[in-house]
């Protein structure tokens, strides 16, 4: 189901977490659960993956993981502030050791001049830090943007864990 490059990243994330006896939680908007899907595509993932929140709607972001509605109104769902709040909220709500969150515009519509199709905000959070990354993939088509988002998210998790990418 997933490209081998995604599976290699997911395997490395899972094996690292299992070795450290830690679990990950995802908070996903534009990927609709694909990051959690990639992680759970790896055998033995139940020892590394707590679960995932698919918070596509703004109300889901607020209701499920506690993203402040005023933050969403002030900055928009696709923003650094909301990505950080999603990761931190998922971490707090789940009790997992680390969280990865993504919010973006996969297309084909929905983009604006300031927030074009292909813009994705990522946030990695653990007990000591939250790391934000912004990517502008461009209007590559919905599927490609989502796949690149999964790859980037898994890579960011490895970066946050201090582990080399495969």
Buried (B, 14 or more C-beta within 10 A) or exposed (E): EBEEBBBBBBBBBBBBBBEEEBBBBBBBBBBBBBBBBBBBBBEEBEEBBBEBBBBBEBEBBBEBBBBBEEBBEEBBBBBBBBBBBBBBBBBBBBEBBBBBBBBBBBBEEBBEEEBBBBBBBBBBBBEEEBBBBEBEBBBBBBEBBBBBBBBBBBBBBBBBBEBEEE
